Amino acid sequence: MGRKGKIVLGHRDHKPDMDVPGYRAAYENRRFIYEVAIAVKKMRERTGMTQTELADLIGSTQSVVSRLERGTDQRIPRIDLMRRIGAALRMPLTIVFGAQRKDRETVLVHWGKRAA
């Protein structure tokens, strides 16, 4: 994939490699994982919750939350995990499916009032 065999977001212009078979899909998966990481961390920090507190509420461990927030897990986050995180933080999390654009996120967090 690409020149060095792995996808690094924000590192360089990826346009020349987008026609390489499999590169675009790998890039979009990486981008999604990265955007989820940013969204979850912002949501958790906005509530003042620690990673351990969030992990307890979603039935997981602090290390899982940490990996998710850093975007270091190569697996795409499962929908049920994202649902549990949104419910635990009482914040709506929207994932946009469809064509991705460079200038638009695929993971959106609505910063309205927290649900009761």
N, C-alpha and C positions, 0 to 999 in steps of 0.2 A: 504494500500500500504506500504509494508515494515513494519518495526517494529514500527514506530511512526506515520504512516498514511500519511506522506507527503514526497516528494522527495526533497532532498537538495544536489545540485551538489557540488562536491569537498569536501564534508564532510567526506565521508568514502567510503570503497570498496562496490560497489553495486552488485558485481557479485553473492553473495549468494541469493539475492532477485530477480534476473532476471528471474527465473522460476516461480515466484508467478504470477498467472493470473492477467493481466492488469498492472503489475509493469513496465515491459519493455516499453510498450507504453507510460505510464505516464512519465517515466524517459526520453525517447527520446523526448517527447513533451517539457518537462522542459529544456532539453539540447538545443533544437532548440530555444526556447524563450530566453535563456541565451546568445546563440551565436549571435542572432539577436541584442540583447541589446548591446553587446560588439561592434559589427560591426557598428551599427548606431552611437554610441557615438564616436568611433574612426573617422568615416567619418565626422561627424559634427565638431569635434574638429580640424581635419586636415584642414578644410576649414576656421576655425576661426569664424564660425557662432554660435550665441547663440541659445538656445532651443526656445526662443520666435521667433527669425527670421526664423528658420526652420519651426516652427509651422505655421507661417503666410504664408510661401511659399507652404505648403502642405494643407492649408485650415483646420487646426486643432488648438489645444490649446497647450500652454507650458506644462500643466500638462500631456497631452497625451504623448508628446515627453519625458518628464521626466520619466513617468511610463515605457515607452518602453525601454529607456536607462538603467533603473535600473532592468528591467526584472521582475517587480513586478506584471504586468498584467498576469493573469493566462491564458488568451486567446492567441492563436497563432496569431501573426500579420498577417493581411490580405495582400494578394499579391498586391492589388491595393495601399495599404498604402506604402508598400516597393517600389513599382514602383515610386510613387510620391516622396518618400524620395530620391531615386537614381537620379531622374530627377532634383529635387530641388538642390541637392548637386553636380550635374553634375559629378557623379561618378558611374561606373558600379558596381552593387551588384549582385553576383551570388549565388543562392541557389542550393545546390546539393541534389537531391532526389535519394533515393536508400538506400542500406545497409549502416548503420552508423558504423564507427569504432572508437574505443576509442582514437586513435592517429590521427584522421583526423577531421577537422571541417566540418560542414554541411553548414555553411554560409561563403562565401568567398568574400572579397572585393579586387578588383584589384586597386592597388595604382598608376596606370599610370597617365598620364596627365589628368587633368579634361577636359571634353568635352567643346567645345566652345558654 
